[in-house]
């Protein structure tokens, strides 16, 4: 009896510890996680899978070529060597790598998913998360830059190249961290009960965080562009009372409105459905989110293809540079920056700002003329001091 009572704690203690330690499944196949989540893992290619793969590869090729063309155009045309275009080039780089990540995904989806290990599956998803985060962060940086520029009544910000590099480094650092988070621990490999249905190796909590992060970024962009539009509209209405060119002011306002609608519309159309689907995957177990997953994935992929169109093809100078590159022509703009190129660098920016900037000066001049005084404008330089003996005749 004594021997039995002494030996019983020795046997029960390991059982108690084993029951409380989390069980990890690093050595399990991808099919194990897909079967637990209820996500279908194909064994052979069907018509839908082939169609999705073919369309996805086509979009990826367009994404890479279009964004590569943007980067080359900004590099060869000296008139684009300003902070806004450096951010646009970084956006093009992010979308270019997004195209590569989607290209890798297309060749490792469908039945090919079964060949992946846990590490390669996390790598596949991490590449997409990294490039998508970099693209969204660049869109936010461009919105902030435009906000600063418009409110300072400048065509380009006076941000130094060093600060632009710092911004770009911060963007990519944040993107890499976001993409690496699931691989370094925020997954469900050791918490199998909280795995997502859409991403069977991702934790539900991470997907909620990812969706909220992007939605908050979207809200910030809406606020920034709404503030810009309200400011320009207010100044345009005020200047129309003092200027003889109300039509130009109205055209400027409408151009800005169209740009804002296109930017925000593309973001809403491409991203909101997928983000809502992620939240439904966690908050609505009875919802059949897997039926729409591939469609919304392609929709999000299209955003990287639309960014070059929105931010570059609306710029006449950029379009001309594209034609020169594709036709192997040499432009005078590639030889070096010209004096006053700051005013002619961007037709998109000029459409938004030029009318406001010039008419605003005319308003100030009229007001100061009525007062009989002289007002020194922001872009004007003070007159040189008179030399001794050079009095007015």
DAZI-V962760 format. One record per residue. RES is the residue in three letters. D_LAST is the distance of its C-alpha to the last C-alpha in Angstrom with 2 decimals. Layout:
BEGIN
res->{RES	RES}
d_last->{D_LAST	D_LAST}
END
This chain:
BEGIN
res->{UNK	UNK	UNK	UNK	UNK	UNK	UNK	UNK	UNK	UNK	UNK	UNK	UNK	UNK	UNK	UNK	UNK	UNK	UNK	UNK	UNK	UNK	UNK	UNK	UNK	UNK	UNK	UNK	UNK	UNK	UNK	UNK	UNK	UNK	UNK	UNK	UNK	UNK	UNK	UNK	UNK	UNK	UNK	UNK	UNK	UNK	UNK	UNK	UNK	UNK	UNK	UNK	UNK	UNK	UNK	UNK	UNK	UNK	UNK	UNK	UNK	UNK	UNK	UNK	UNK	UNK	UNK	UNK	UNK	UNK	UNK	UNK	UNK	UNK	UNK	UNK	UNK	UNK	UNK	UNK	UNK	UNK	UNK	UNK	UNK	UNK	UNK	UNK	UNK	UNK	UNK	UNK	UNK	UNK	UNK	UNK	UNK	UNK	UNK	UNK	UNK	UNK	UNK	UNK	UNK	UNK	UNK	UNK	UNK	UNK	UNK	UNK	UNK	UNK	UNK	UNK	UNK	UNK	UNK	UNK	UNK	UNK	UNK	UNK	UNK	UNK	UNK	UNK	UNK	UNK	UNK	UNK	UNK	UNK	UNK	UNK	UNK	UNK	UNK	UNK	UNK	UNK	UNK	UNK	UNK	UNK	UNK	UNK	UNK	UNK	UNK	UNK	UNK	UNK	UNK	UNK	UNK	UNK	UNK	UNK	UNK	UNK	UNK	UNK	UNK	UNK	UNK	UNK	UNK	UNK	UNK	UNK	UNK	UNK	UNK	UNK	UNK	UNK	UNK	UNK	UNK	UNK	UNK	UNK	UNK	UNK	UNK	UNK	UNK	UNK	UNK	UNK	UNK	UNK	UNK	UNK	UNK	UNK	UNK	UNK	UNK	UNK	UNK	UNK	UNK	UNK	UNK	UNK	UNK	UNK	UNK	UNK	UNK	UNK	UNK	UNK	UNK	UNK	UNK	UNK	UNK	UNK	UNK	UNK	UNK	UNK	UNK	UNK	UNK	UNK	UNK	UNK	UNK	UNK	UNK	UNK	UNK	UNK	UNK	UNK	UNK	UNK	UNK	UNK	UNK	UNK	UNK	UNK	UNK	UNK	UNK	UNK	UNK	UNK	UNK	UNK	UNK	UNK	UNK	UNK	UNK	UNK	UNK	UNK	UNK	UNK	UNK	UNK	UNK	UNK	UNK	UNK	UNK	UNK	UNK	UNK	UNK	UNK	UNK	UNK	UNK	UNK	UNK	UNK	UNK	UNK	UNK	UNK	UNK	UNK	UNK	UNK	UNK	UNK	UNK	UNK	UNK	UNK	UNK	UNK	UNK	UNK	UNK	UNK	UNK	UNK	UNK	UNK	UNK	UNK	UNK	UNK	UNK	UNK	UNK	UNK	UNK	UNK	UNK	UNK	UNK	UNK	UNK	UNK	UNK	UNK	UNK	UNK	UNK	UNK	UNK	UNK	UNK	UNK	UNK	UNK	UNK	UNK	UNK	UNK	UNK	UNK	UNK	UNK	UNK	UNK	UNK	UNK	UNK	UNK	UNK	UNK	UNK	UNK	UNK	UNK	UNK	UNK	UNK	UNK	UNK	UNK	UNK	UNK	UNK	UNK	UNK	UNK	UNK	UNK	UNK	UNK	UNK	UNK	UNK	UNK	UNK	UNK	UNK	UNK	UNK	UNK	UNK	UNK	UNK	UNK	UNK	UNK	UNK	UNK	UNK	UNK	UNK}
d_last->{126.29	124.31	123.35	122.18	120.03	118.49	117.57	116.06	112.66	112.26	112.53	110.44	107.44	106.25	106.71	104.54	101.75	101.87	101.65	98.45	96.61	94.30	95.67	93.23	93.65	91.63	94.49	95.06	94.17	91.40	94.14	95.34	92.05	91.72	95.28	94.75	91.61	93.23	90.66	92.20	92.13	92.99	95.57	94.67	91.86	92.06	90.07	87.57	86.93	86.39	84.01	81.96	81.89	80.90	78.10	76.92	76.81	74.88	72.27	72.07	71.39	68.61	67.10	67.06	65.71	62.99	61.71	61.96	59.79	57.17	57.14	56.87	54.02	51.99	52.74	51.83	48.67	45.81	43.96	46.72	46.17	45.06	47.08	48.24	49.69	51.32	53.09	54.04	55.46	57.43	58.68	59.77	61.53	63.33	64.44	65.47	67.74	68.94	70.07	71.94	73.54	74.67	75.93	78.05	79.24	80.39	82.65	84.06	84.80	87.87	91.04	89.04	88.24	91.81	91.09	88.39	89.12	87.68	85.03	83.99	83.88	81.53	79.43	79.25	78.05	75.78	73.82	73.17	72.19	69.77	67.94	67.90	66.46	63.74	62.89	62.75	60.72	58.19	57.89	57.21	54.61	52.79	52.90	51.42	48.66	47.79	47.84	45.36	43.08	43.02	42.40	39.46	38.04	38.14	39.69	41.35	42.15	40.65	44.16	44.81	47.52	49.61	49.74	50.70	53.52	54.64	54.81	56.82	59.17	59.75	60.54	63.12	64.60	65.20	66.61	69.02	70.19	70.84	72.74	74.80	75.83	78.97	80.08	79.93	81.96	80.70	83.35	86.81	88.91	90.33	90.01	91.70	92.12	88.36	87.58	85.46	86.96	83.98	83.43	86.92	85.81	82.87	83.30	82.69	80.43	78.16	77.82	76.91	74.26	72.95	72.79	71.09	68.53	67.50	67.57	65.30	62.87	63.03	62.30	59.28	57.88	58.51	56.66	53.65	53.29	53.99	51.22	48.81	49.84	49.55	46.07	44.76	46.53	45.01	41.43	42.08	43.36	40.40	37.87	39.83	39.01	35.23	35.30	36.38	38.45	41.54	43.80	41.99	42.25	45.91	46.55	44.97	47.21	50.26	49.60	49.55	52.66	54.47	53.64	54.88	58.00	58.79	58.34	60.34	62.82	63.63	64.11	66.33	68.41	68.97	69.44	70.56	74.01	74.83	73.68	75.73	78.66	78.45	78.60	81.49	83.32	83.39	83.60	85.78	88.86	90.40	87.39	87.87	84.57	85.97	86.27	82.47	81.49	81.07	79.13	76.62	76.36	75.27	72.86	71.22	71.16	69.20	66.29	65.53	65.51	63.21	60.47	59.15	59.16	57.27	54.61	54.26	55.40	53.02	50.16	49.37	47.95	51.18	53.33	51.67	52.27	55.89	56.41	54.94	57.24	60.30	59.64	58.85	55.42	52.46	49.12	45.65	45.23	47.86	45.97	43.47	40.90	37.89	34.40	34.34	38.12	38.01	37.07	39.74	42.57	44.65	45.02	47.22	44.71	41.92	44.07	44.44	40.95	38.37	38.43	38.39	35.59	33.19	34.07	33.78	30.15	29.56	31.31	29.14	25.96	27.42	28.52	25.23	23.41	25.94	25.36	21.59	21.24	20.82	24.05	24.39	27.22	29.92	29.19	25.40	23.77	21.17	17.64	17.41	16.19	12.92	13.86	13.59	10.81	8.65	6.41	3.80	0.00}
END
